[in-house]
Amino acid sequence: MNSYQKSEELFLRATKVIPEGIYGTRKPGFVLPKASPYFAARGAGGHYWDVDGNEFIDFMCGYGPNVLGHAHPEVDAAVRERVSQGFSFNQPTEEMVELAELMTRLVPIADWAVFAKNGSDVTTWAIRVAREHTERSKILATKGTYHGSHAWCAAYPAGVTAEDKANIVYFNWNDLEQFERLVEKHRGDVAGVIMTPYYHPACAPSIMPAEGFWKGVREICDREGMLIILDDIRVGFRVHIQGSYAMFGIEPDLICHAKAMANGYPIAAAMGTKEVLGAAEAVFISGTYFYSPMEMVAALTTLRILEETDAIPEIARMGTRLKEGLESLGKSHGYNVTVSGPAAIPYLSFDDHPDLYHMQTFCREAIARGVFFHPHHNWYICAAHTDEDIDRALEAADAAFKVVREELGG
Ligand SMILES: Cc1ncc(COP(=O)(O)O)c(C=O)c1O
């Protein structure tokens, strides 16, 4: 059994000086209190170590950014080189232009890019661009989808006013009829729709777009003069070098990228077509750190590696091995388990136990065996995962399914 003594001591210290001790998605209650680490220490490739020295195969990858693996030598060397020359200036550097050039080449549907730090920065800015372009207020969004921590999309009501959300109208994923009805209800005042390429909520299986769903959304948006904002922050370059629109056949007007674009360095991008360039120029975007070349160098290097190597197909291959292995092991232990979502971003569920208790027990046992599976969130595969990692993960999963059966039955 792992010891989490240092994690717990640090957490107690943290509660004295930090609200909640650990806030947001990293809080112990969102994972498994006492059965998973609270504080990390270091990482290498597809593995990381917590402050107590426990080692894990990392199937969360920092909640998505680590696409090439921890401490990637090329990415980190490029960043160190940049840092040695300074990286906080009164003007942007050449890397900003290079990155916009690279990204508009890789993502051919887009003609321009702007850079920020977090996903939330660019989803919030993108909906403002849609409003500016259309001179309308309302944004349609799918219920239960995470677009960040800003007030308009906050998942929890504390500190959020009714006005903050007044112009966000929710519909159910894949429900084109409801989408159409809402567009009709608010006709003339809907600027656009923000959606992820497929549905990836927390605590529930991922759902792919139904046949014709995205095409239907595009047709309605064209007819009504609305824009499509694709939130590709989680999926993006992990599944396709052009981003997910190429994989799913989506035709967005604006695209938000972050996570997998810079292997963990904090950078996000909003991209768009030339039709919405005027609005993009009108809507103010800035942040003291938005122009930092340090993260741009990380993005340039990461995207170049993703383009020039077989990293993306390898991620899909590893993910497919894990998915098939888990589904078959589940069956051999008498459970219907499904791994949903693309292979690179798997979500495991016990089909007959949506209450998550089986899932929590399964993940507790996997974590105890050195495999970091999250019980409430999709997982991530990175290019540093090896066949041996997948073998070890499946071995741990076999033992974990056995304990679930012993403790909880069918
Ligand atoms: C789909 C999606 N959109 C937006 C965000 C917000 O990104 P950030 O946490 O960098 O603000 C996330 C973060 O998990 C996300 O998964």
The ligand as a Tripos MOL2 file, in Angstrom:
@<TRIPOS>MOLECULE
LIG
   16    16     1     0     0
SMALL
NO_CHARGES

@<TRIPOS>ATOM
      1 C1        -13.0740   21.4810  -23.0130 C.3       1 LIG1
      2 C2        -12.4300   22.4600  -22.1020 C.ar      1 LIG1
      3 N1        -12.6340   23.7660  -22.2990 N.ar      1 LIG1
      4 C3        -12.0740   24.6860  -21.5210 C.ar      1 LIG1
      5 C4        -11.2660   24.3260  -20.4800 C.ar      1 LIG1
      6 C5        -10.6700   25.3880  -19.6080 C.3       1 LIG1
      7 O1         -9.2900   25.4100  -19.7410 O.3       1 LIG1
      8 P1         -8.3810   26.0120  -18.5730 P.3       1 LIG1
      9 O2         -8.5220   25.0890  -17.4100 O.co2     1 LIG1
     10 O3         -7.0010   26.0060  -19.1380 O.co2     1 LIG1
     11 O4         -8.8790   27.3960  -18.2850 O.co2     1 LIG1
     12 C6        -11.0170   22.9810  -20.2220 C.ar      1 LIG1
     13 C7        -10.1780   22.5570  -19.1020 C.2       1 LIG1
     14 O5        -10.1760   21.4330  -18.6710 O.2       1 LIG1
     15 C8        -11.6200   22.0130  -21.0530 C.ar      1 LIG1
     16 O6        -11.4190   20.7060  -20.8780 O.3       1 LIG1
@<TRIPOS>BOND
     1     1     2 1
     2     2     3 ar
     3     2    15 ar
     4     3     4 ar
     5     4     5 ar
     6     5     6 1
     7     5    12 ar
     8     6     7 1
     9     7     8 1
    10     8     9 2
    11     8    10 1
    12     8    11 1
    13    12    13 1
    14    12    15 ar
    15    13    14 2
    16    15    16 1
@<TRIPOS>SUBSTRUCTURE
     1 LIG1         1 GROUP 0 **** ****
